[in-house]
Amino acid sequence: MKPIWIVDDDESIRWVLEKALARENLATKSFANARDAIAALEFDTPQVLVSDIRMPGASGLDLLQMVKTRFPGLPVIIITAFSDLDSAVAAFQGGAFEYLAKPFDIDKAVELIRRALEESLRETSVESGPSETPEILGQAPAMQEVFRAIGRLSQSNVTVLITGESGSGKELVARALHKHSPRAAQPFIALNTAAIPKDLLESELFGHERGAFTGAQTTRRGRFEQAENGTLFLDEIGDMPFDLQTRLLRVLSDGHFYRVGGHQPMKANVRVITATHQNLEQRVRDGLFREDLYHRLNVIRLRLPSLRERREDIPILVRHFLVQSARQLGVEAKRMSEPTMQFLSSLDLPGNVRQLENLCNWITVMAPGQTVEIKDLPLELTQGQGESTGMVNAPAPPQAQGEPAASAPHGGQVFDAAVPVNGAPPGWIGLLELQAAGMLGAGQQEVMAVLGRQFESALIKTALKHTHGRKNDAAVRLGIGRNTITRKIAELGIDGAKED
């Protein structure tokens, strides 16, 4: 993470903020004037910029204007005296994240900087994306047709609709279209429209102005702005709410949109690629999808084959995913016996490539030997196949007396999560990897969100026990702000907290 820059001609302000942020384990870099900060921006950028308004030479507003022109996603916090509140208004109009009025409470200042930091990290993760486009593997004739289509379409700005079953690799194709296009040096932004609640999706797409709705504490850029000059990939477009379809149609028609709560039209120079596993024609007939939007999106249609239509690619994909999974865990890659590979190639695998990848992750963690036999596969795949394959289901390991049975990720084999398995590191990291592998192997969605909530809840509950329920003390022990722990306690439904 990059440091937080502090720009202020008052040495005492710089010193106080440096010490307060150091206690939060946040790196800082200070400047006595805006001129030096502007010069430094030629070679580096901060994660968050905190600047006074009135300084000798260039002002904080001059610095803000320059930053927002060159680095629109960089949060800037303006420090102002009460007599400069008119300047604060100008700062907001210039795109400032927030302002601090002198004299300010140092805890509130740190909390504000943390909020700006979270926003900055969110912007960075969205805009950077994967450093390299993942490979699209396949030798089957159906995939060769896909590769040829990517080659023909990559140099065009035409809108593409990618269809295919869930897990067949639609986002990989969209990334390949972007990577080989003239927009390759610009952002590739992906958004799953089915994964965002309806009341938040409009803001995610088009951004919002400060105060546009409850909780809109800052102006936020939407995905169209983040993808400027690049490519915006809208997955599961068939699930987009009907009223938002109208707004999307307008952007595709004339290239203009408004932020939520905004009155200034924004211009979008974005290539839009969409994908769906649904039958859009049927959804149009059912009145769930606008026909005019369908025709606007369906300029070029690219259909991805299911894994059942390209079984000859399964061995290639299995070997690739086993090597990839082993590299991530720092262990030796597993190998498939010939009967096991034949067995996998015979399966329908309704989750397609995604299901196969999750299965390979499960095998890397759970399979007992380096050579994987049919009996080592999850029982949900092999049950009912025993007569045709000649395999015998392996017995579950013994259960300790008085202990409840552990839940197997596939409803099959039970394992002792307290023991390192096949190279998984010991301790809680190993247990986390096993839990994640089980959930992924079972096809569970939003694994990061589920485990993240459990992790945060466990930490906060433990801290509250150590502080006898005093949440402010718990926040200090955890290294988070008082407002943050209050919000987390409410979000996670944690009981037993009290004010210090």
C-alpha positions as CSV (number, residue, x, y, z in Angstrom):
1,M,0.0,0.0,0.0
2,K,1.3,3.5,-0.8
3,P,1.8,6.1,1.9
4,I,-0.5,8.9,2.9
5,W,0.8,12.3,1.8
6,I,0.4,15.3,4.1
7,V,0.8,18.7,2.6
8,D,0.8,21.6,5.1
9,D,3.1,24.6,5.8
10,D,2.4,24.2,9.6
11,E,5.0,21.8,10.9
12,S,3.0,21.0,14.0
13,I,0.0,19.8,11.9
14,R,2.3,17.6,9.9
15,W,3.9,16.2,13.1
16,V,0.5,15.4,14.8
17,L,-0.9,13.6,11.8
18,E,2.4,11.7,11.2
19,K,2.4,10.4,14.8
20,A,-1.3,9.6,14.8
21,L,-1.1,7.6,11.5
22,A,2.1,5.9,12.6
23,R,0.2,4.5,15.6
24,E,-2.3,3.0,13.1
25,N,0.6,1.5,11.2
26,L,0.0,3.8,8.2
27,A,3.0,5.1,6.3
28,T,3.2,8.9,5.6
29,K,5.1,11.3,3.5
30,S,5.0,15.1,4.3
31,F,5.5,18.2,2.2
32,A,5.7,21.8,3.5
33,N,4.1,23.3,0.3
34,A,1.9,22.3,-2.6
35,R,4.8,23.0,-5.1
36,D,6.9,20.1,-3.7
37,A,3.9,17.8,-3.7
38,I,3.1,18.6,-7.3
39,A,6.7,17.9,-8.3
40,A,6.6,14.6,-6.4
41,L,3.5,13.5,-8.3
42,E,5.6,13.3,-11.4
43,F,7.3,10.2,-10.0
44,D,4.9,8.7,-7.5
45,T,1.3,8.9,-6.1
46,P,-0.1,8.5,-2.6
47,Q,-2.9,6.3,-1.5
48,V,-4.6,9.4,0.1
49,L,-3.7,13.0,0.0
50,V,-4.3,15.4,2.9
51,S,-3.7,19.1,2.2
52,D,-4.2,22.4,3.8
53,I,-5.9,25.1,1.7
54,R,-3.9,28.2,2.5
55,M,-0.2,27.8,2.0
56,P,2.5,30.1,0.5
57,G,2.6,29.8,-3.3
58,A,0.2,27.3,-4.8
59,S,-2.9,26.7,-2.7
60,G,-4.5,23.4,-1.7
61,L,-7.3,24.1,-4.2
62,D,-4.7,24.4,-6.9
63,L,-3.2,21.1,-5.8
64,L,-6.7,19.5,-5.7
65,Q,-7.5,20.7,-9.3
66,M,-4.3,19.2,-10.6
67,V,-4.8,15.9,-8.8
68,K,-8.4,15.5,-10.0
69,T,-7.3,16.2,-13.5
70,R,-4.5,13.6,-13.6
71,F,-5.6,11.1,-10.9
72,P,-9.5,11.3,-10.6
73,G,-9.7,8.2,-8.3
74,L,-7.3,9.6,-5.7
75,P,-9.1,10.7,-2.5
76,V,-8.1,14.2,-1.4
77,I,-9.0,15.5,2.1
78,I,-8.8,19.3,2.5
79,I,-7.8,21.0,5.8
80,T,-9.5,24.3,6.4
81,A,-10.0,26.9,9.1
82,F,-13.6,27.7,10.1
83,S,-13.2,31.0,8.3
84,D,-12.4,29.2,5.1
85,L,-15.7,27.3,4.8
86,D,-16.5,29.0,1.5
87,S,-13.2,27.4,0.3
88,A,-14.4,24.1,1.7
89,V,-17.5,24.3,-0.5
90,A,-15.2,25.1,-3.5
91,A,-13.2,22.0,-2.5
92,F,-16.2,19.8,-2.7
93,Q,-17.1,21.2,-6.0
94,G,-13.6,20.4,-7.1
95,G,-14.0,16.8,-6.1
96,A,-12.5,16.7,-2.6
97,F,-13.3,13.5,-0.6
98,E,-14.0,15.4,2.6
99,Y,-12.6,18.4,4.6
100,L,-11.2,18.8,8.1
101,A,-12.0,22.0,9.9
102,K,-9.3,23.4,12.3
103,P,-9.0,22.7,15.1
104,F,-9.8,19.1,14.5
105,D,-10.1,16.1,16.7
106,I,-7.2,13.8,15.9
107,D,-9.3,10.6,16.3
108,K,-11.9,11.9,13.9
109,A,-9.1,12.9,11.5
110,V,-7.7,9.4,11.6
111,E,-11.1,7.8,11.1
112,L,-11.7,10.1,8.1
113,I,-8.4,9.2,6.6
114,R,-9.2,5.5,7.1
115,R,-12.5,5.9,5.2
116,A,-10.6,7.7,2.4
117,L,-8.1,4.8,2.4
118,E,-10.8,2.2,2.1
119,E,-12.2,4.1,-0.9
120,S,-8.8,4.4,-2.5
121,L,-8.0,0.7,-2.1
122,R,-11.4,-0.1,-3.6
123,E,-10.7,2.0,-6.6
124,T,-7.2,0.5,-7.0
125,S,-8.5,-3.1,-6.9
126,V,-11.3,-2.3,-9.4
127,E,-9.1,-0.5,-11.8
128,S,-6.0,-2.6,-11.7
129,G,-7.7,-6.0,-12.2
130,P,-5.6,-9.1,-13.0
131,S,-2.1,-8.2,-14.2
132,E,-2.3,-10.7,-17.0
133,T,-5.2,-12.2,-18.9
134,P,-5.7,-15.8,-17.7
135,E,-5.2,-18.4,-20.5
136,I,-8.1,-19.7,-22.5
137,L,-7.3,-23.4,-23.1
138,G,-8.8,-25.6,-25.6
139,Q,-8.1,-27.7,-28.7
140,A,-11.6,-28.8,-29.5
141,P,-13.1,-27.6,-32.8
142,A,-15.8,-25.7,-30.9
143,M,-13.1,-23.7,-29.0
144,Q,-11.1,-23.1,-32.2
145,E,-14.1,-21.3,-33.6
146,V,-14.2,-19.1,-30.4
147,F,-10.5,-18.3,-30.9
148,R,-11.1,-17.3,-34.5
149,A,-14.0,-15.1,-33.5
150,I,-11.9,-13.4,-30.8
151,G,-9.3,-12.6,-33.4
152,R,-11.8,-11.1,-35.8
153,L,-13.5,-9.0,-33.1
154,S,-10.6,-7.8,-31.1
155,Q,-9.7,-4.9,-33.3
156,S,-13.3,-3.6,-33.4
157,N,-15.2,-1.5,-31.0
158,V,-18.5,-3.3,-31.8
159,T,-20.7,-4.4,-28.9
160,V,-20.4,-8.1,-28.2
161,L,-22.9,-10.4,-26.4
162,I,-21.3,-13.6,-25.1
163,T,-23.7,-16.4,-24.3
164,G,-23.1,-19.8,-22.7
165,E,-23.8,-21.8,-19.6
166,S,-22.6,-20.6,-16.2
167,G,-18.9,-21.4,-15.6
168,S,-18.0,-21.8,-19.3
169,G,-15.5,-18.9,-19.3
170,K,-17.4,-15.9,-20.6
171,E,-15.3,-13.4,-18.6
172,L,-12.1,-14.9,-19.9
173,V,-13.3,-14.3,-23.5
174,A,-14.3,-10.7,-22.6
175,R,-10.8,-10.1,-21.2
176,A,-9.2,-11.6,-24.3
177,L,-11.2,-9.3,-26.5
178,H,-10.0,-6.4,-24.4
179,K,-6.4,-7.6,-24.3
180,H,-6.1,-7.8,-28.0
181,S,-7.9,-4.6,-28.7
182,P,-6.6,-1.0,-29.2
183,R,-8.0,-0.3,-25.7
184,A,-5.6,-2.9,-24.1
185,A,-3.6,-0.2,-22.2
186,Q,-6.8,1.2,-20.6
187,P,-8.9,-0.3,-17.8
188,F,-10.9,-3.5,-18.1
189,I,-13.8,-3.2,-15.6
190,A,-16.1,-6.2,-14.9
191,L,-19.4,-6.1,-13.0
192,N,-21.8,-9.0,-12.3
193,T,-25.1,-7.3,-12.4
194,A,-26.8,-10.3,-10.7
195,A,-24.5,-10.0,-7.7
196,I,-25.3,-6.3,-6.8
197,P,-28.6,-5.5,-4.9
198,K,-31.0,-3.6,-7.1
199,D,-30.9,-0.4,-5.0
200,L,-27.1,-0.3,-5.3
201,L,-26.6,-1.3,-8.9
202,E,-27.4,2.1,-10.3
203,S,-24.8,3.7,-8.2
204,E,-22.3,1.0,-9.1
205,L,-22.8,1.6,-12.8
206,F,-23.1,5.3,-12.9
207,G,-21.6,6.6,-9.6
208,H,-23.3,9.0,-7.3
209,E,-22.9,12.5,-5.9
210,R,-22.3,13.3,-2.3
211,G,-25.6,13.3,-0.4
212,A,-27.5,11.6,-3.2
213,F,-29.0,9.2,-0.7
214,T,-28.5,8.1,2.9
215,G,-24.9,6.9,3.3
216,A,-23.6,8.7,0.3
217,Q,-21.0,10.6,2.3
218,T,-18.7,11.2,-0.7
219,T,-18.9,11.5,-4.5
220,R,-18.1,8.1,-6.1
221,R,-17.2,7.2,-9.6
222,G,-19.2,4.4,-11.2
223,R,-18.0,1.6,-13.4
224,F,-18.6,3.6,-16.6
225,E,-16.2,6.3,-15.4
226,Q,-13.7,3.8,-14.1
227,A,-13.7,2.1,-17.5
228,E,-13.2,5.3,-19.5
229,N,-11.3,4.7,-22.8
230,G,-11.3,1.0,-21.9
231,T,-13.8,-1.9,-21.7
232,L,-16.8,-2.5,-19.4
233,F,-17.9,-6.1,-19.1
234,L,-21.4,-6.6,-17.7
235,D,-21.9,-10.2,-16.7
236,E,-25.4,-11.7,-16.2
237,I,-27.0,-8.9,-18.2
238,G,-30.2,-10.8,-18.3
239,D,-30.7,-10.2,-14.6
240,M,-30.5,-6.4,-14.8
241,P,-33.6,-4.7,-13.3
242,F,-36.0,-3.4,-16.0
243,D,-35.8,0.3,-15.0
244,L,-32.0,0.2,-15.2
245,Q,-32.1,-1.3,-18.6
246,T,-33.5,2.0,-19.8
247,R,-30.6,3.9,-18.4
248,L,-28.1,1.5,-20.0
249,L,-29.9,1.8,-23.3
250,R,-29.4,5.6,-23.2
251,V,-25.7,5.3,-22.5
252,L,-25.3,2.8,-25.4
253,S,-27.4,5.1,-27.7
254,D,-25.7,8.5,-27.1
255,G,-22.8,7.8,-24.8
256,H,-24.1,10.1,-22.0
257,F,-25.2,9.3,-18.4
258,Y,-25.8,11.1,-15.1
259,R,-24.4,10.1,-11.7
260,V,-27.1,9.3,-9.1
261,G,-28.2,12.7,-7.7
262,G,-26.2,14.5,-10.4
263,H,-27.2,17.2,-12.9
264,Q,-24.1,17.3,-15.0
265,P,-24.1,14.9,-18.0
266,M,-21.1,12.6,-18.2
267,K,-19.6,11.4,-21.5
268,A,-18.6,7.7,-21.7
269,N,-16.0,6.5,-24.1
270,V,-16.3,2.8,-23.3
271,R,-16.6,-0.5,-25.2
272,V,-19.4,-2.5,-23.7
273,I,-19.2,-6.3,-23.7
274,T,-22.1,-8.2,-22.1
275,A,-22.7,-11.9,-21.2
276,T,-25.6,-14.0,-20.0
277,H,-26.4,-17.7,-19.4
278,Q,-30.1,-17.0,-20.0
279,N,-32.3,-17.0,-23.1
280,L,-32.6,-13.3,-23.7
281,E,-35.1,-13.8,-26.5
282,Q,-37.4,-15.6,-24.1
283,R,-37.0,-12.9,-21.5
284,V,-38.0,-10.3,-24.1
285,R,-41.1,-12.3,-24.9
286,D,-41.8,-12.6,-21.1
287,G,-41.6,-8.8,-20.8
288,L,-38.5,-9.0,-18.5
289,F,-36.0,-7.6,-20.9
290,R,-36.3,-4.5,-23.2
291,E,-36.4,-5.5,-26.9
292,D,-34.6,-2.4,-28.0
293,L,-31.8,-3.0,-25.5
294,Y,-31.6,-6.6,-26.7
295,H,-31.1,-5.5,-30.3
296,R,-28.5,-2.9,-29.1
297,L,-26.5,-5.5,-27.3
298,N,-26.9,-8.3,-29.8
299,V,-24.8,-6.7,-32.5
300,I,-22.3,-9.6,-32.5
301,R,-23.2,-12.8,-30.6
302,L,-20.4,-15.2,-29.5
303,R,-21.6,-18.5,-28.0
304,L,-19.3,-20.4,-25.7
305,P,-19.6,-24.2,-25.8
306,S,-20.3,-26.2,-22.6
307,L,-17.6,-28.5,-21.3
308,R,-19.8,-31.4,-22.5
309,E,-19.3,-30.2,-26.1
310,R,-15.5,-30.2,-25.7
311,R,-14.7,-33.2,-23.6
312,E,-11.3,-33.6,-25.3
313,D,-10.2,-30.4,-23.5
314,I,-10.9,-31.8,-20.0
315,P,-7.4,-33.4,-19.6
316,I,-5.7,-30.2,-20.7
317,L,-7.7,-28.1,-18.3
318,V,-7.3,-30.6,-15.4
319,R,-3.5,-30.6,-15.8
320,H,-3.5,-26.8,-16.0
321,F,-5.7,-26.3,-12.9
322,L,-3.7,-28.8,-10.8
323,V,-0.5,-27.0,-11.5
324,Q,-2.1,-23.6,-10.9
325,S,-3.6,-24.8,-7.6
326,A,-0.3,-26.4,-6.4
327,R,1.6,-23.2,-7.2
328,Q,-0.9,-21.2,-5.1
329,L,-0.5,-23.5,-2.1
330,G,3.2,-24.0,-2.5
331,V,3.0,-27.8,-2.9
332,E,3.8,-30.4,-5.6
333,A,1.2,-30.8,-8.3
334,K,-1.0,-33.9,-8.2
335,R,-1.2,-36.3,-11.1
336,M,-4.3,-38.1,-12.4
337,S,-4.2,-41.8,-13.2
338,E,-5.4,-42.7,-16.6
339,P,-8.7,-44.3,-15.4
340,T,-9.4,-41.2,-13.3
341,M,-8.8,-38.9,-16.2
342,Q,-11.1,-41.0,-18.4
343,F,-13.7,-40.9,-15.6
344,L,-13.6,-37.1,-15.3
345,S,-13.8,-36.8,-19.1
346,S,-17.0,-38.8,-19.0
347,L,-18.8,-36.6,-16.5
348,D,-21.3,-33.9,-17.6
349,L,-19.9,-31.3,-15.1
350,P,-22.9,-28.9,-15.2
351,G,-20.8,-26.1,-13.7
352,N,-18.4,-26.4,-16.7
353,V,-14.9,-25.0,-16.4
354,R,-15.5,-23.3,-13.1
355,Q,-16.7,-26.5,-11.5
356,L,-13.6,-28.3,-12.9
357,E,-11.3,-25.7,-11.5
358,N,-13.0,-25.9,-8.1
359,L,-12.7,-29.7,-8.2
360,C,-8.9,-29.5,-8.9
361,N,-8.5,-27.1,-6.0
362,W,-10.3,-29.6,-3.8
363,I,-8.1,-32.5,-5.1
364,T,-4.9,-30.5,-4.4
365,V,-5.9,-30.1,-0.7
366,M,-7.8,-33.3,-0.1
367,A,-6.5,-36.2,-2.2
368,P,-4.1,-38.3,-0.1
369,G,-1.5,-39.3,-2.6
370,Q,0.4,-37.6,-5.5
371,T,-1.4,-39.8,-8.0
372,V,-5.1,-39.3,-7.8
373,E,-7.3,-42.4,-8.2
374,I,-11.1,-42.5,-8.7
375,K,-11.7,-43.4,-5.1
376,D,-9.9,-40.1,-4.1
377,L,-12.5,-38.0,-5.8
378,P,-15.5,-36.4,-3.9
379,L,-18.2,-38.9,-3.3
380,E,-20.8,-36.8,-4.9
381,L,-19.0,-37.4,-8.2
382,T,-18.5,-41.1,-7.8
383,Q,-21.6,-42.4,-6.0
384,G,-23.7,-44.3,-8.4
385,Q,-20.8,-44.7,-10.7
386,G,-19.2,-47.6,-8.9
387,E,-20.5,-50.4,-11.1
388,S,-19.3,-48.8,-14.3
389,T,-15.9,-47.8,-12.9
390,G,-15.1,-50.6,-10.6
391,M,-14.2,-48.2,-7.8
392,V,-14.8,-48.6,-4.1
393,N,-15.6,-45.7,-1.9
394,A,-13.0,-45.0,0.7
395,P,-14.2,-45.1,4.3
396,A,-14.4,-41.9,6.3
397,P,-11.7,-41.5,9.0
398,P,-12.7,-42.4,12.5
399,Q,-14.5,-39.8,14.6
400,A,-13.1,-38.9,18.0
401,Q,-15.4,-39.8,20.9
402,G,-17.6,-37.0,22.0
403,E,-16.9,-34.8,19.0
404,P,-19.5,-33.8,16.5
405,A,-19.0,-35.0,12.9
406,A,-17.4,-32.4,10.6
407,S,-19.4,-31.4,7.6
408,A,-17.7,-32.6,4.4
409,P,-17.6,-30.0,1.6
410,H,-19.4,-32.3,-0.8
411,G,-21.7,-34.1,1.7
412,G,-19.2,-37.0,1.5
413,Q,-15.9,-37.7,3.2
414,V,-15.3,-36.4,6.7
415,F,-11.9,-35.1,7.5
416,D,-10.2,-33.8,10.7
417,A,-9.6,-30.1,10.0
418,A,-7.2,-29.9,13.0
419,V,-4.6,-31.9,11.2
420,P,-2.5,-30.5,8.3
421,V,-3.6,-32.1,5.0
422,N,-1.5,-32.7,2.0
423,G,0.8,-29.7,2.3
424,A,-1.7,-27.3,3.8
425,P,0.1,-25.2,6.5
426,P,-0.7,-26.0,10.1
427,G,-2.6,-23.5,12.4
428,W,-5.5,-21.3,11.5
429,I,-4.2,-20.4,8.0
430,G,-4.3,-24.1,7.1
431,L,-7.8,-24.5,8.5
432,L,-8.9,-21.4,6.5
433,E,-7.5,-22.9,3.3
434,L,-9.3,-26.1,4.0
435,Q,-12.6,-24.4,4.7
436,A,-12.2,-22.2,1.6
437,A,-11.4,-25.3,-0.5
438,G,-14.4,-27.1,0.8
439,M,-16.7,-24.2,0.1
440,L,-15.3,-23.6,-3.4
441,G,-15.4,-27.3,-4.2
442,A,-19.1,-27.4,-3.2
443,G,-19.8,-24.6,-5.6
444,Q,-20.8,-22.1,-2.9
445,Q,-21.0,-18.5,-4.0
446,E,-19.6,-15.3,-2.3
447,V,-17.0,-17.3,-0.3
448,M,-14.9,-14.2,0.4
449,A,-17.9,-12.4,1.9
450,V,-19.0,-15.3,4.0
451,L,-15.6,-16.1,5.4
452,G,-14.8,-12.4,5.8
453,R,-17.8,-11.8,8.0
454,Q,-17.0,-14.9,10.1
455,F,-13.4,-13.6,10.5
456,E,-14.4,-10.1,11.5
457,S,-17.1,-11.4,13.9
458,A,-14.6,-13.8,15.6
459,L,-12.0,-11.0,16.0
460,I,-14.4,-8.5,17.4
461,K,-16.1,-11.0,19.8
462,T,-12.7,-12.1,21.1
463,A,-11.6,-8.5,21.6
464,L,-14.8,-7.6,23.5
465,K,-14.3,-10.6,25.8
466,H,-10.8,-9.3,26.6
467,T,-12.0,-5.8,27.3
468,H,-15.1,-7.0,29.2
469,G,-17.4,-5.6,26.5
470,R,-15.8,-2.1,26.3
471,K,-16.0,-1.5,22.5
472,N,-13.7,1.5,22.5
473,D,-11.0,-0.4,24.2
474,A,-11.6,-3.3,21.8
475,A,-11.2,-1.0,18.9
476,V,-7.8,0.2,20.2
477,R,-6.7,-3.4,20.7
478,L,-7.7,-4.3,17.2
479,G,-6.2,-1.2,15.6
480,I,-9.5,0.1,14.1
481,G,-11.5,3.3,14.7
482,R,-14.4,3.7,17.2
483,N,-16.8,4.4,14.4
484,T,-15.6,1.3,12.5
485,I,-16.2,-1.1,15.4
486,T,-19.6,0.4,16.1
487,R,-20.6,-0.1,12.5
488,K,-19.2,-3.6,12.5
489,I,-21.0,-4.6,15.7
490,A,-24.3,-3.5,14.2
491,E,-23.7,-5.1,10.8
492,L,-22.6,-8.4,12.3
493,G,-25.3,-8.5,15.0
494,I,-22.8,-8.9,17.9
495,D,-24.1,-8.6,21.4
496,G,-22.4,-7.7,24.7
497,A,-20.7,-4.5,23.6
498,K,-20.9,-1.4,25.8
499,E,-19.5,2.1,25.9
500,D,-16.3,2.7,27.8
